Amino acid sequence: MLVEIDGYYSQSIVYGRDCNDVELKRMYRNALAEVRDIKELAEVFCKMHNFVIVPYSKDIQVDFVIDTDTNRI
């Protein structure tokens, strides 16, 4: 599953196991609680949930987008 983490300061695409939107929201909130700087979110999310950061490209079609500015998935 590919997830784009989109924010004002950074954009990342992470790859990991399949999950539904409810589980992804829980995973996002858990990672968000651990970061001090939102720029670290992708790295912390990956470490906590065994995802991998892939090189960012607008051409990659993702399964979900996490908007860190509005906290919406």
C-alpha positions as CSV (number, residue, x, y, z in Angstrom):
1,M,0.0,0.0,0.0
2,L,1.3,3.5,-0.9
3,V,0.4,6.4,1.3
4,E,1.3,10.1,0.6
5,I,2.0,12.2,3.7
6,D,1.3,15.7,2.5
7,G,2.0,18.8,4.5
8,Y,3.0,22.4,4.1
9,Y,6.7,21.7,4.9
10,S,7.2,18.3,3.3
11,Q,5.7,15.6,1.1
12,S,6.6,11.9,1.4
13,I,5.4,8.6,0.0
14,V,5.6,5.6,2.2
15,Y,5.1,1.9,1.4
16,G,3.9,-0.8,3.7
17,R,1.3,-3.4,4.5
18,D,-2.3,-3.0,3.4
19,C,-4.8,-1.6,5.9
20,N,-8.1,0.2,5.9
21,D,-8.7,3.9,6.5
22,V,-9.7,3.4,10.1
23,E,-6.5,1.5,10.9
24,L,-4.4,4.0,8.9
25,K,-6.0,6.9,11.0
26,R,-5.0,5.1,14.2
27,M,-1.5,4.5,12.9
28,Y,-1.2,8.2,11.9
29,R,-2.4,9.4,15.3
30,N,0.0,7.2,17.1
31,A,2.9,8.5,15.0
32,L,1.7,12.1,15.4
33,A,1.7,11.8,19.2
34,E,5.4,10.8,19.1
35,V,6.8,13.6,16.9
36,R,8.0,17.0,18.1
37,D,8.4,18.5,14.6
38,I,5.9,17.6,11.9
39,K,8.8,17.3,9.4
40,E,9.8,14.1,11.2
41,L,6.4,12.4,10.8
42,A,7.2,10.2,7.8
43,E,10.3,8.8,9.5
44,V,8.5,8.2,12.8
45,F,5.5,6.7,11.0
46,C,7.8,4.3,9.1
47,K,9.7,3.2,12.2
48,M,6.6,2.6,14.2
49,H,4.6,0.7,11.5
50,N,7.3,-1.0,9.4
51,F,6.8,1.2,6.3
52,V,9.5,2.4,4.0
53,I,9.9,5.9,2.5
54,V,10.0,5.8,-1.3
55,P,11.3,8.6,-3.6
56,Y,8.6,11.2,-4.0
57,S,7.0,11.7,-7.4
58,K,3.7,13.3,-8.4
59,D,3.3,10.5,-11.0
60,I,3.0,7.8,-8.3
61,Q,-0.6,6.7,-7.7
62,V,-1.2,6.3,-4.0
63,D,-3.9,4.5,-2.1
64,F,-4.4,7.1,0.6
65,V,-3.3,10.7,1.3
66,I,-2.7,11.9,4.8
67,D,-3.0,15.7,4.9
68,T,-1.0,16.8,8.0
69,D,-2.3,20.4,7.8
70,T,-5.9,19.3,8.3
71,N,-5.3,15.8,9.8
72,R,-7.6,14.3,7.2
73,I,-7.1,11.0,5.4
